[in-house]
Each structure stands twice: as C-alpha cells, then as structure tokens.
C-alpha cells in the first residue's frame, strides 16, 4: 500500500511492538475515514458490503451498523449461510453456485424461517434446473437474482470490454429469463445485478502512463453511457414481468458514477474500506491505507532485496501488481 505517512507508520510500529510476525493490522482511523468517504460518494444510494473484500466478520458487523451501508454481498453460498447463523440478514450471493449441499441447507433454512433473505445468483435456465435437482420440492421459494452482463460490446459483439460474467446482455434476454423464473414453481425473482468491472475495477489514472490514462477515460466514459441506457432498459423489461426488491451495480471505483443512475437502487462495494494499491490509480478518490500485514525479514542479500518468511494478504480480484501491497517497511 502507498500513502502511509511516517507519523502513521511510527504510531503503528509502537502499537505492534510486542507482537511477533506474521500478523495483520487494521488502522481503524483510516478504515472509518474511508467508510465516511464511500458513503459521501454514494449519495443517497445504500452500499451493499462486499464480504470478500473485507474478510473479517467483526468489521463487517460494525460497518453494517452504520447508516449508508445495508446488506451483504457474499462470495459463496456456504459463507452466506454461515453469516446468517451469526446474525447477518439480507445477503446476496455474488456468484452462481453449484454447491448442492449448500442449496439443500438453504432450502431447510428457508423452511424454518420463510423471512430469511438469502438470495442466490443465476444467469440461465440451467441454474434453475440445477437448483431443482438439488433440493426438489420445497415449502419456501428460493430467492434469485439475475446476473446481467455489464460489458461494452463493439463490432456487433465481436469485441467485448469488461468481465465476461453472464450470457444475459440485452433487455430481451433478461426478460425471457425473468419470465422463466416467475413461471416456475419454487422460485422468487427479487433482484438484478450488473457489475461494470471495466469501470469500477480499473483505475483511470495509472501512474506514469498518461496515454493509457486518456484511453481508459475515453473507454470508461463511452461504456458508462452505453450501460446507463441499457441497464435502465433491462430493469424496465424485467419489472414488466415482476416487481424487484433491488438493482445492484457498481463498486468502490464507480460509486459516484453508478449512484447517478435512477435504475440502480444500491451499490456493491467493500475494497475501498481497506484502500488497497488498486485505488492508487484513480483520480476522483484517494482512500487511506487501512489494512496491512507484517512478516519477519530473515535474510538481506543486498540493500534492495529482503527475504520474508511466509504469509501475505492480497486485495480481492485477479492477482497482479494492483492487488499486491507496494510499500515495504521492514522492522530492523
């Protein structure tokens, strides 16, 4: 992580002086400063907390007590079920699941508590078939959310910019799957998710790369314009089939931009609370580094190289330079 001032470093060194590495630390002053800024940037749209970005249940509980955050965006269905046993409510599983045992556990939990709000992701009839085969008949319907492709298609779809998350791209495709859901016993369609990775997860100002910055800003602006209209049309088409509880979109990197869309009711985000290296490449916000880890330096073959023993902590998302910490402060 960059941006860790010397005063902050000395304060954290003092606080952890008696600890033996490896250990992780969260600077709560920086953490809550980042939370306040995320709420400001999201305006009147609530933030659904991405659990895979935080990976600490105690911090998740404390964040969700703050006005401006509402509900959890979980990584897997087993994680969602575990969180409900710990008192969490209103959980959207961010990715489709093929975990049959977890699906059966969800069905049992819903029968015991029909008001339990755990929603799973689907993007095809195949997902409906799998769920039916896993749990069969049930007393309480399974809550599902449509995962929509938010990528930008060029040249008739031959060129695609953005994560390939879903086969659902058009309003017609979304409406057709929505109709399949509502026509099928045992399911309840409650939401739409459309995550624009090419905007929310890619910094528009990579250090030392001015031409790439210009290209990224142009692509993101044009992609955003296309998506704003298409997302609204998709939401309208699905709402013609059935009412929706929520429309989830965006991320830490696009809070302001996504919050301006009338069709969006909430924004999924979490990484900005820790402020990983990824966000060094954004112009519009600058979170404070809040999550760090310490390892033992066991060898110094030169002044420029140190060998550390075991462990580490990466930001969520694909591995790479933007997910790795980039500041080293070895204790000597």
N, C-alpha and C positions, 0 to 999 in steps of 0.2 A: 504494500500500500504506500502511496505517496502522500505528501502533505502533512506528515506527522512532525509537528514542531518540536524544537529542542526542549521547551518547557514541558510539553506534554510527555515527551519521552522520559525526562527526568522524573516526572510525577509517577509514571507507570513503573519505571525501574524501582523507585522507592517502595511502591505498593507491593511489588512482587519479589522483593529482595530475598525473602526467606523461602521462596518456592524453588524446587528443583525441576528443571525441564525434563520432559516436554510438558507444556501446559498452554492453555488458551486463555485469553482475557478479552472481555468486552468493556470498553470505555463507555460507561453509561451516560456521561455528559455528552459525548459525541453522538451516541445512539439516539438519545431523546432529542437532540438538536436536529438530527436527520429526520426523525419522525415528524417533528413540527413542520419542517420544510416540505416534506412529502404531502402532508395534509393541506398546506397552503397551496401547493402546486395543483392538487386535485380539485380545488374549489369546492363545489357542493356535491361532488361525487364521492361516495364512500370507497375506501380501499379494501379489497379482499386480500388478506395477508397470505402471501405465498410461503408455505411452511418449508419447502425445500431450500429456500434461500436463507432461512433463519436457523433451522435445525436445532432449536433449543426450546423445549416446551414451556419452561418458566418464562422466557422472554415473550413467547407467543401469547401466553396468558396475560401478561402485563400490557402488551401492545393492544390487544383486543379490548381492554378496559378503557382505552382512550377514544374519545369521540373523534370520528373521522375514519376509523377502522371498523370493519364489520364483516364477519365471516372469514373462513379459511379456504385457501386454495391448496389442497393437499397433493402430495406426489403420487401415492398409491392408495388403493382401497384398504389394505390392511392397516396402513398408517391412519387413514380416516376413522376406521373402527376403533383403533387404539385411542385416538384423540377423543372420540365420543365417550369412551369409558373414563376419561379423565375430565369430563365436564364440558368439552367443546361442543358447539352446536353450529348448524349452518355450514356444512363442509361440502365443497365442490372438488371432486377428484379431477385433477387437471388432464389426465391421460386415460384413454380407454383401458379396461382391464380384461385379462383372460384368466384371472385367478378364480377358479371355480369354488374353492373352499371359502374364499373371502366373499364371493357372491352369495353362497348359502348362508354364511354368517350374517350378511346384510339382510337377507330375507327374514331370518329369525329375529334380528334386532328390530326390524320394521314391524313384525307381527306383535312383538312385545310392546313397542312404542310407535304407533302409527304416525305420531307427530315428529319422529326423528328425521331431521333434514340432512341426509347424506345423499348427494347427487352424483351419479357417475356419467362419464363422457361416452358418447357414441358418435360415429360418423357414417354408419351404414346399417342396412338391414342385417348383415352378418352379425353385428354386435347384438342385435335383438335376439337372433337365433341362438347365439352362444349363451346369453343370459337365460333364456327359456330352457335350454338343455341342461344348464347347471342347477337351476332351482325349481323348475316345473311350476305347478300351480302355487299361488301364494295369496294370502288374505289381504296384504297391503301392497299397492303397486310400487314398482321400482321407479324412483325419480331419475330422469335422464336429462342430459344437456347435449345440444348439437354442437359439435366442434366444426367451425367453418374455416376454410382456407382463406387467410387474410393476405396472401402473397399478391404481388403485382405481376400480371401476365402481359407479355408483349408478343407481337407477331402471332396472334391467334393462339397463344398458349405455348408456342414452341420455346419461348424464353420465359423463365419464371424467376422472380426475385423474391426471396423470403423462404422461410422454412416450409417444407412440404409436410404439413401436419394432417391434412384432411383431403378427401376427394370431393368435398362439398364446396363449390366455388360460386355458383350462381343462385339467385333467388329461387329459380325453378327447382334446382336440386335440393335446396334446403326445405322448400315447401313440400316436395314429394316425400322426403324422409319424415318430416313432421306429420304428414297425413298417415304414413305407415305406422308411426308411433301411436297416434291417438286412435287408430283403428284396431289396435292390437290390445287385447286384454292383458292386464298386469303391468302396464307402463303408464307413467305420467310425465309428459314433457313440460319442464319448468323453466328452461333457460337456453341461452345461446352463448357460446364463447367464440371469439375471433381474435387471436393474438397476433399482432403485427410485428413479428420478430425483426424484420428488416428496418423498422423504425425504432421500436422500443429497446432493442437489444444491440444496436450498432451505433457507436459514438459518431457524431457528425464532425468531430474536430480532432482526428488523430494527431498527436504531437509530431511536428516536423514533416508533415505530409500535406502541404497546402492544396495541391491539385486533387489529391484523393478527398480532401475535405469538401472541396467545391463539388466534386462528382457526387459524393454521398448526400450532400444537402439537396442537390437537384433531384436525385432519385427519390429521396425520402419525401420531398415536397410533392412530387408528382404521384408517388404511391399513395400518400396520405389523401390527396384529392380524389383519386380513384376509389380508395377504400371507403372514404366517408360516404360517398353516394351509394356504393354497392352494399355497404353494411346496413345503411338505412333501408334500402330496398329489400334486403334479406329479412331484416327484422319485421318489416311490414308484411312480407309474404307469409312468414311463419305465424305472425299474430292474426292473419286472416284465417289460419287453421285453428289456433288455440291461444288463449292468453299465456303470457310469460311472466315469471316472477322476476327475472333478471336478464340483463345482457352484459356479459363480462368482456372486457377488452383491455388492451394496453399493457403497460408495465412501468417500472421506475423511469426508464428513459423517455417515456412519452406521456407522462402524467398530464401536463398542460394541454397538449395537442388532443389527446383522446378525450379528456374531460369536456372539451367543447362540443363533442358530438351529441346531439339530442337523443339519438337512438341508443346510446350507451348509458347504462344505469349504474355501473360500478367498474372499478379498475383493479386488476390483479397486480400486486407488487410486493416486494419484500427485500430485495437485494440492497436497495438504497438505504436501508436502516444500518447496514454494516459499512457501506461505502467502499466496495472493492475497487481494484485497479481499473476495471472496465469503465467506470464512470469518470476516469481522468480524461476521457476523450469526448466529453460532452460540453457544449458551450453554455447551456441555459441553467445548469445547476452544478454545484460542487459540494457533495457530501463530505463530511469529516470522516477519516478512517476510524472505525469503531471496533472492529474485530481483528485481533492479532493472535499469533501463537509464538511461542519461544521454544527453541531447540538448543541442545548442547553443541557447541563448537568443539570438536575433538581433534582437529588437525588443521594447521595453517601452512600448506606447502608454499605459499607465497603471500605477499601483501594483498593480492587481488582475489585470492581463492581461499575459501574455507570449506571444510568438510563438516557437515552437521549430522547428528545421529537421529534418524528415524522421525516419522510423522510429517504432519503438514495439514493445511486446510485450504481448500480451493473454493472459489466462488461457484455458484450454480451455473449450469450451461455447459457448452463444449469446453474441453480442456484447451489450453493455449495461453499465450502471453497475457491476454487480457483477463484471464481467470486466476493467474498466479500473483501472489504478493510481489511487490517490486522494491521494497525497502528492507534493507538488512541492517540491524543494529546489534551486532554480536556483543554479548556481555563478556568483559575481559577482567 
